Amino acid sequence: MSPLELLNLFAAMTLLALIPSTSVALVVSRASTKGFANGAAVTAGIVLGDLVFIMLALLGLSALAEAMGELFLILRYLAGGYLILWGIQLLRSKPATPHRPAGAPLVNLSTSFIAGLMLTLGDVKAILFYASLFPAFIDVTTLSAVDISWIIFISLIAVGGIKLGYAYGAQKITSLSCGSTKTHFIQRATGGVMITAGGYLIMKA
C-alpha cells in the first residue's frame, strides 16, 4: 500500500468514527456515569469487534458472517437488551456525587468491555460495510502481511483515538457539572439515549 492509500484510509475511518452512533452513545454513557476508565474499556471492546470484522472483510469471509446470521442475531438481541436495562438503571439512579473513587472496579471495566464488544459484534452488517469500504481505497487481493499490519494500526488509531476522545470529553463535562442539577440531567439524557439505541438495535435485527 502506498502512503497516499494509507492516508486516505485513515481519513475515511476517522470521519466515520466521528459520526454519532450507538457505539459513541455507549462510550459517552459509560464515561459520564462511571469515569474515563470505563469509557476506555468500552472503546477497547468496540475496537476489538471492529478488528474482527476488518479481518473477516480482508480475508473475504463476509459470506461466512451471513451464514452465521443466527449467532449475530442473538448477540444483537443481547446487546439491545443490555442497553435498555442500562438506560432504565440510569433513569432511576441518583445523581453522581462529586467524590468518586480514583480507581475503577475490575467488574465495571469488564462489563464495559463486554458491552462494547457485544454492541459491535451484534451488527453483522459491519462486515459488509468494511468489505465495501476497503476496495474503495485498496486492492485487497494484493495485500501483504505488512499492509494488513498497517490497516490494523490505522484502525486502532482512528477508531480507538476518536472513541477515547468522546470518553474524555464526556468525563470532563460530567466532572464539571457534578453536584449540580446538570448531573441528573446528563444521566437522564444518557439513559434515554441508551434505551433508544437498544430498541433500535433490536428492531433492526
C-alpha positions in Angstrom: 0.0 0.0 0.0 1.2 3.5 -0.8 1.4 6.3 1.8 -1.4 8.1 0.0 -3.7 5.0 0.2 -2.9 4.7 3.9 -3.6 8.4 4.5 -6.9 8.2 2.6 -8.0 5.1 4.6 -7.1 6.8 7.8 -9.1 9.9 6.9 -12.1 7.8 6.0 -12.1 5.7 9.1 -11.5 8.8 11.3 -14.5 10.6 9.8 -16.7 7.5 10.1 -15.7 7.1 13.8 -16.7 10.8 14.4 -20.3 10.2 13.3 -22.6 9.9 16.3 -23.8 6.3 16.6 -24.9 3.7 19.2 -21.2 3.0 19.9 -20.5 6.6 20.6 -23.5 6.8 22.8 -22.3 3.8 24.8 -18.8 5.3 25.2 -20.3 8.6 26.4 -22.7 6.9 28.7 -20.1 4.8 30.5 -17.6 7.6 30.7 -20.1 10.1 32.1 -21.5 7.8 34.7 -18.5 5.6 35.7 -15.5 7.6 34.7 -13.0 7.7 31.8 -11.5 4.2 32.5 -14.9 2.6 31.8 -15.3 4.7 28.6 -11.8 3.4 27.6 -12.9 -0.2 28.4 -16.0 0.2 26.1 -13.6 1.6 23.4 -11.4 -1.4 23.7 -14.4 -3.7 23.2 -15.6 -1.7 20.2 -12.1 -1.7 18.6 -11.7 -5.5 19.1 -15.1 -6.0 17.5 -14.1 -3.8 14.6 -10.8 -5.7 14.2 -12.7 -9.0 14.0 -14.9 -7.6 11.2 -11.9 -6.0 9.4 -10.0 -9.3 9.3 -13.2 -11.1 8.1 -13.6 -8.5 5.4 -9.9 -8.6 4.3 -10.0 -12.4 4.2 -13.1 -12.4 2.1 -15.3 -14.1 4.7 -18.4 -11.9 4.6 -20.3 -14.9 3.2 -19.3 -16.8 6.4 -20.7 -14.0 8.5 -24.0 -14.1 6.7 -24.2 -17.8 7.2 -23.7 -17.2 10.9 -26.6 -14.8 10.9 -28.4 -16.6 13.8 -25.5 -16.2 16.1 -25.2 -12.5 15.4 -28.9 -12.1 15.8 -28.7 -13.5 19.3 -25.7 -11.1 20.1 -27.8 -8.2 18.8 -30.7 -9.0 21.0 -28.4 -9.4 24.0 -26.7 -6.1 23.2 -30.0 -4.3 22.7 -31.5 -5.7 25.9 -28.4 -4.8 27.9 -28.5 -1.2 26.6 -32.2 -0.9 27.5 -31.6 -2.2 31.1 -28.7 0.1 31.4 -30.8 3.1 30.3 -33.5 2.2 32.8 -30.9 2.0 35.5 -29.6 5.4 34.6 -33.1 6.9 34.6 -33.7 5.6 38.1 -30.3 6.3 39.6 -29.5 9.3 41.8 -27.1 12.0 40.5 -23.4 11.1 40.8 -21.6 12.6 43.7 -18.5 14.8 43.1 -16.2 12.5 45.0 -15.6 9.4 43.0 -13.1 6.6 43.8 -9.8 7.0 42.0 -9.8 3.5 40.6 -12.5 1.7 38.6 -13.5 -1.7 39.9 -12.4 -4.6 37.7 -16.0 -5.8 37.4 -17.1 -2.4 36.0 -14.3 -2.4 33.4 -15.1 -6.0 32.4 -18.8 -5.1 32.0 -17.9 -2.0 29.9 -15.5 -4.0 27.7 -18.1 -6.8 27.1 -20.8 -4.2 26.3 -18.6 -2.5 23.7 -17.7 -5.8 22.1 -21.3 -7.2 22.1 -22.6 -4.0 20.6 -20.1 -4.2 17.8 -20.4 -7.9 17.1 -24.2 -7.5 17.2 -24.1 -5.6 13.9 -23.2 -8.2 11.3 -23.7 -5.6 8.6 -20.4 -4.1 9.7 -18.6 -6.9 7.9 -20.3 -6.0 4.7 -19.6 -2.3 5.4 -15.9 -3.0 5.7 -16.0 -5.4 2.7 -17.2 -2.4 0.6 -15.0 0.2 2.3 -11.6 -1.4 1.7 -12.0 -2.0 -2.1 -12.7 1.8 -2.4 -9.2 2.6 -1.1 -7.1 -0.5 -1.6 -6.7 -3.7 -3.6 -7.5 -6.4 -1.1 -6.2 -9.1 -3.4 -2.7 -7.8 -3.3 -2.3 -7.1 0.4 0.8 -8.3 2.2 1.2 -9.1 5.9 2.8 -5.6 6.3 -0.2 -4.0 4.6 -2.6 -5.8 7.0 -0.5 -4.7 9.9 -0.8 -1.1 8.8 -4.6 -1.4 8.4 -4.9 -2.8 11.9 -2.7 0.1 13.2 -4.8 2.7 11.4 -7.9 1.1 12.8 -6.6 1.3 16.4 -5.5 4.9 16.0 -8.6 6.2 14.1 -11.4 4.3 15.8 -9.8 4.0 19.2 -8.5 7.5 19.3 -11.8 9.1 18.4 -13.8 7.0 20.8 -11.3 7.8 23.6 -11.8 11.5 22.7 -15.5 11.1 23.2 -14.9 9.3 26.6 -12.5 12.0 27.8 -14.9 14.8 26.8 -17.9 13.1 28.5 -15.9 12.6 31.7 -14.7 16.2 31.8 -18.2 17.6 31.2 -19.6 15.4 33.9 -16.8 16.3 36.4 -17.5 20.0 35.9 -21.2 19.5 36.5 -21.0 17.1 39.4 -23.0 18.2 42.5 -25.5 20.2 40.4 -28.8 19.5 38.7 -26.9 19.2 35.4 -25.5 15.9 36.6 -29.0 14.4 36.9 -30.0 15.8 33.5 -26.9 14.2 31.9 -27.8 10.9 33.5 -31.4 11.0 32.4 -30.5 12.1 28.9 -27.9 9.4 28.6 -30.4 6.8 29.9 -32.9 7.9 27.2 -30.2 7.6 24.5 -29.3 4.1 25.8 -33.0 2.9 25.7 -33.4 4.3 22.2 -30.2 2.8 21.0 -31.1 -0.6 22.5 -34.6 -0.5 21.0 -33.2 0.4 17.6 -30.6 -2.4 17.7 -33.4 -4.9 18.5 -35.9 -3.5 15.9 -33.4 -3.6 13.0 -32.4 -7.2 13.8 
